[in-house]
Amino acid sequence: MMRRVNTGWWGMLSPLILFTSVQAADVPDPLSLDQALNYAEGHPRSQLAPEIALRHPAPQPLYLDCHSLAYNSNTGVDNQRDRLLPNLIAPLEKQRLDIMERFFDVVLADSSAVRDNENMAVYYIPLDRTRTRLELKEFSELDVAELDAEYQVVRQQGAASAAAQRLTRSLLAQAINNPQKLPNELNPPEIGTFPTELPPLNELVETSLKNNKWLDDRRDDMTADERAVTDMELHQHILELLLRLDVFKVAEERSQAEILWRDYYLERSRTLYEQEVKSDIGDAMTQQSKARLQQQQIQFCRALTLAQLNALQGNPVWPLPKPAPTEDKPA
């Protein structure tokens, strides 16, 4: 279960931003995904025709790069693969998907900040000890300079994570049509268990053409050539989503194996550190946090991919459908 994220540093924002937030429309605090999705209706983007929406592409997320995550960045950069074409789903559903993406991105930014704050503490403690022992002539200026240089690297990363927390919140505030109030605290969603099997490609395409009423209405107004191109785009999108889900199943298993390894390795490094034996505890903590963050990214990308499939089928993007109960086989 993911813990609720609280960003205590938020109170350090400038008085101007705090004053503006108070004057803005009320946003629940903490904010849940279900509540955030309710803001999609009435958003200016949900009123745009697809042709106009293409002229105003939304900024890419900071952490939730699902296409690269699925293919380990082995493919060319193509950020648009993470988003459905606006001519395949209703603008309102597209806005809901955007809110999901922004919401997940904030949670990931918070997780990154927690990791980097812990990392700064790990690197600062030996630096502080070495500075103290420098006065006792137990260490040299070179030793202090080396540790300080290492600490400044993680300190800069911590500053970048803090900036990312504010940036992702700003993008979420834009997505819920409340740009003057940046969400403070979020309740990460309980995503639950993912379905182990999905209908085959052709069946999903057929269901989309049948149940996606918005797409069906648009196809009625298209020429034969436009309809053929749209159908090919639909087929390709569904295929890519299914392939991505297959990859994420394997990625989840790899992530679990790596987390177990990193947990054991960190425990050993911590024991050596407490015994004041030379230890790579800082690197061990960083690698453990990195593995847990990537597991969270995989989980969110799986959820977003299923939500996109829902949208193409004409179904609500959230909550995700629960897996069908398994029947007990007779002995």
C-alpha positions in Angstrom: 0.0 0.0 0.0 1.3 3.4 -0.9 1.5 6.0 1.9 -0.1 9.3 1.8 2.3 11.9 0.6 2.7 15.1 2.6 5.0 17.9 1.3 6.0 19.8 4.4 8.3 22.1 2.4 5.2 23.6 0.7 4.8 26.0 3.6 8.1 27.7 2.6 6.6 29.1 -0.6 6.6 32.9 -1.0 3.8 34.9 0.7 2.5 36.0 -2.8 1.8 32.4 -3.8 0.2 31.5 -0.5 -2.1 34.6 -0.7 -3.1 33.7 -4.3 -3.9 30.1 -3.2 -6.2 31.3 -0.4 -8.1 33.5 -2.9 -8.5 30.7 -5.4 -11.4 28.2 -5.7 -11.4 25.5 -3.0 -9.6 22.3 -3.9 -9.8 19.4 -1.5 -6.7 18.9 0.7 -5.7 16.1 0.5 -6.8 15.6 -3.1 -7.7 12.2 -4.3 -7.6 11.0 -8.0 -11.4 10.6 -8.0 -11.8 14.2 -6.9 -9.3 15.4 -9.4 -11.1 13.7 -12.3 -14.3 15.6 -11.5 -12.6 18.8 -12.6 -12.3 17.6 -16.2 -15.9 18.7 -17.0 -15.8 22.4 -18.0 -12.1 22.5 -18.6 -11.3 24.6 -21.7 -9.4 21.7 -23.3 -12.5 19.5 -23.0 -14.4 22.0 -25.2 -11.8 22.1 -28.0 -12.3 20.3 -31.3 -9.6 17.7 -32.0 -8.2 19.7 -34.9 -7.8 22.7 -32.5 -6.4 20.7 -29.7 -3.5 19.5 -31.8 -2.4 23.2 -32.1 -2.1 23.3 -28.3 -0.1 20.3 -27.2 0.2 19.9 -23.4 3.7 19.7 -21.8 5.1 16.3 -21.3 5.2 14.8 -17.7 8.5 14.9 -15.8 8.5 11.3 -14.6 5.8 9.3 -16.3 7.5 8.4 -19.6 5.6 5.1 -20.2 6.9 4.4 -23.8 10.5 4.7 -22.8 10.0 2.8 -19.6 8.4 -0.1 -21.5 11.2 -0.3 -24.1 14.1 0.7 -21.8 14.7 3.8 -23.9 15.8 1.5 -26.8 13.5 3.2 -29.2 13.6 6.7 -30.7 12.2 9.6 -28.7 8.5 9.9 -29.5 6.6 11.5 -26.6 3.3 11.4 -28.5 3.2 7.7 -28.2 2.3 8.1 -24.5 -1.0 9.9 -25.5 -4.0 8.9 -27.6 -4.7 10.9 -30.7 -7.4 13.5 -30.0 -9.4 12.2 -33.0 -10.0 8.8 -31.3 -11.6 9.7 -28.0 -13.9 12.5 -26.7 -12.1 15.6 -25.5 -13.6 15.1 -22.0 -12.1 11.6 -21.8 -8.8 13.0 -23.0 -8.8 15.6 -20.3 -9.5 12.9 -17.7 -6.5 10.9 -19.0 -4.4 14.0 -18.7 -5.5 14.5 -15.1 -4.5 10.9 -14.3 -1.1 11.5 -15.9 -0.5 14.7 -14.0 -1.7 13.2 -10.7 0.7 10.2 -11.0 3.5 12.6 -11.9 3.0 14.6 -8.7 3.2 11.4 -6.6 6.4 10.3 -8.4 7.9 13.8 -7.8 7.1 13.5 -4.1 8.7 10.0 -4.0 11.8 11.4 -5.7 12.0 14.2 -3.2 11.8 11.8 -0.3 14.6 9.7 -1.8 16.8 12.7 -2.4 16.2 14.2 1.1 17.3 10.8 2.6 20.3 10.8 0.3 21.4 14.3 1.4 21.3 13.2 5.0 23.4 10.1 4.3 26.1 12.2 2.5 26.0 15.1 5.0 26.7 13.0 8.2 30.2 11.8 7.1 31.0 15.2 5.9 30.1 16.8 9.2 32.1 14.1 11.1 35.1 14.6 8.9 35.0 18.4 9.4 34.9 17.8 13.2 37.8 15.4 13.1 39.8 17.7 10.9 40.2 20.0 13.9 41.7 17.0 15.7 44.1 16.4 12.8 42.6 13.0 12.0 41.6 14.0 8.5 43.0 16.3 5.9 41.6 19.2 3.9 41.6 16.9 0.9 39.3 14.4 2.8 36.8 17.2 3.6 36.9 18.6 0.0 36.2 15.2 -1.5 33.2 14.6 0.8 31.9 18.1 0.3 32.0 17.7 -3.5 30.0 14.5 -3.2 27.5 16.1 -0.9 27.0 19.1 -3.2 26.1 16.7 -6.0 23.2 15.2 -4.0 22.3 18.6 -2.6 21.8 19.9 -6.2 19.6 16.8 -7.0 17.6 17.6 -3.9 17.0 21.1 -5.1 15.9 19.8 -8.5 13.5 17.4 -6.8 12.0 20.2 -4.8 11.5 22.2 -8.0 9.9 19.2 -9.7 7.4 19.0 -6.9 6.2 22.5 -7.6 6.4 22.1 -11.4 4.3 18.8 -11.4 1.8 20.4 -9.1 1.5 23.4 -11.4 0.8 21.1 -14.3 -1.8 19.2 -12.3 -3.4 22.5 -11.3 -3.7 23.5 -15.0 -5.2 20.0 -15.7 -8.0 20.5 -13.1 -8.7 24.0 -14.4 -7.5 25.7 -11.2 -4.1 27.1 -12.1 -4.1 29.6 -9.2 -4.1 26.9 -6.5 -1.4 24.3 -6.5 -2.5 21.1 -4.8 -0.6 20.6 -1.5 -1.2 17.0 -0.4 -2.3 14.0 -2.5 -3.9 10.7 -1.6 -2.2 8.2 -4.0 -4.8 5.9 -5.4 -5.3 2.3 -4.5 -4.8 0.8 -8.0 -5.3 -2.8 -6.9 -4.7 -5.9 -9.0 -4.2 -5.7 -12.7 -6.1 -8.1 -15.0 -4.0 -11.1 -16.1 -5.6 -11.3 -19.5 -7.3 -9.0 -21.9 -9.5 -9.6 -25.0 -7.6 -10.1 -28.3 -6.6 -7.2 -30.5 -9.4 -7.6 -33.1 -12.0 -7.9 -30.4 -10.9 -4.7 -28.8 -10.9 -2.9 -32.1 -14.4 -4.1 -32.8 -15.6 -3.1 -29.4 -14.1 0.4 -29.8 -15.8 0.9 -33.2 -19.1 -0.3 -31.6 -19.1 1.3 -28.1 -17.1 4.5 -28.6 -20.1 6.7 -29.5 -18.0 9.8 -29.9 -15.7 8.1 -32.4 -18.7 6.5 -34.2 -20.3 9.9 -34.7 -17.1 11.3 -36.1 -16.7 8.4 -38.5 -20.2 9.0 -39.8 -19.0 12.4 -41.0 -15.8 11.2 -42.6 -15.0 10.3 -46.2 -14.2 6.7 -46.9 -10.5 7.5 -47.0 -10.6 9.4 -43.7 -12.5 6.6 -42.1 -9.9 4.0 -43.3 -7.0 6.1 -41.9 -8.8 6.6 -38.6 -9.5 2.8 -38.3 -5.8 2.1 -39.0 -4.8 4.6 -36.3 -7.2 2.9 -33.8 -5.9 -0.5 -34.6 -2.3 0.7 -34.2 -3.0 2.4 -30.9 -4.7 -0.6 -29.4 -1.9 -2.9 -30.6 0.8 -0.6 -29.0 -1.1 -0.5 -25.7 -1.5 -4.2 -25.5 2.2 -4.7 -26.3 3.1 -2.2 -23.6 1.0 -4.0 -21.0 2.8 -7.3 -21.9 6.2 -5.6 -21.3 5.1 -4.1 -18.1 4.1 -7.5 -16.7 7.7 -8.6 -17.1 9.0 -5.3 -15.9 7.0 -5.6 -12.7 8.6 -9.0 -12.0 12.1 -7.7 -12.7 11.4 -4.7 -10.4 10.3 -6.9 -7.5 13.5 -9.0 -7.9 15.7 -5.9 -7.9 13.9 -4.4 -4.8 14.5 -7.6 -2.9 18.2 -7.6 -3.8 18.6 -3.9 -3.0 16.9 -4.4 0.4 19.3 -7.1 1.4 22.3 -5.1 0.1 21.2 -2.0 2.0 20.8 -3.9 5.2 24.4 -5.2 4.9 25.7 -1.7 4.1 23.8 -0.2 7.0 25.4 -2.8 9.4 28.9 -1.9 8.2 28.1 1.8 8.5 26.9 1.4 12.1 30.1 -0.5 12.9 32.0 2.5 11.4 33.4 0.2 8.8 33.8 1.7 5.4 30.5 1.3 3.7 28.7 2.3 0.4 25.5 3.0 2.3 24.8 6.2 0.4 24.9 4.4 -3.0 23.0 1.5 -1.5 20.2 3.8 -0.4 20.1 5.6 -3.7 19.9 2.3 -5.7 17.1 1.0 -3.4 15.1 4.2 -3.7 15.6 4.2 -7.5 14.3 0.6 -7.7 11.2 1.5 -5.6 10.6 4.6 -7.7 10.7 2.6 -10.9 8.3 0.1 -9.5 5.9 2.9 -8.8 6.4 4.2 -12.3 5.6 0.8 -13.8 2.5 0.6 -11.7 1.3 4.0 -12.8 2.1 3.3 -16.4 0.1 0.1 -16.3 -2.8 1.9 -14.8 -2.7 4.7 -17.4 -2.4 2.3 -20.3 -5.5 0.4 -19.1 -7.3 3.7 -18.7 -6.4 4.6 -22.3 -7.8 1.2 -23.4 -11.0 2.0 -21.4 -11.3 5.4 -23.2 -11.0 3.8 -26.6 -13.7 1.3 -25.7 -16.1 4.0 -24.6 -15.7 3.0 -20.9 -14.9 5.3 -17.9 -11.1 5.8 -17.6 -11.4 5.3 -13.8 -11.7 3.2 -11.7 -10.0 0.4 -13.5 -12.0 -2.8 -14.0 -11.3 -5.5 -11.4 -9.9 -8.8 -12.6 -12.5 -11.5 -13.0 -12.7 -13.9 -10.0 -10.9 -17.2 -10.6 -13.0 -20.3 -10.3 -11.8 -23.1 -8.1 -11.2 -26.2 -10.2 -12.8 -29.4 -8.8 -10.3 -31.7 -7.2 
